[in-house]
Amino acid sequence: QKLTDDFTKANPDIQLNWVTLEENVLRERVTTDIATKGGQYDVLTIGTYEVPIWAKQSWLLPLEKLGDDYDVKDIIPA
């Protein structure tokens, strides 16, 4: 959320809607959306609980396999 101002200045035509939910509600909604390919979320974070589950479902991909046009260096380090 700290980058919101910078992002909206650079992209005035895009509206950001931050959604904060309780962990169990968030987990259920996001997992359902990903499983059904709903496309409700453009950006999300997942925790260590979800990683092995999502990987088993092939919902995660190594960033290196996204192609030359994807700039992995553009990702902000944790």
PyMOL commands that set and color helices and strands:
alter all, ss='L'
color gray80, all
select helices_A, chain A and resi 4-10+23-35+50-56+63-65+72-74
alter helices_A, ss='H'
color red, helices_A
deselect
rebuild
show_as cartoon
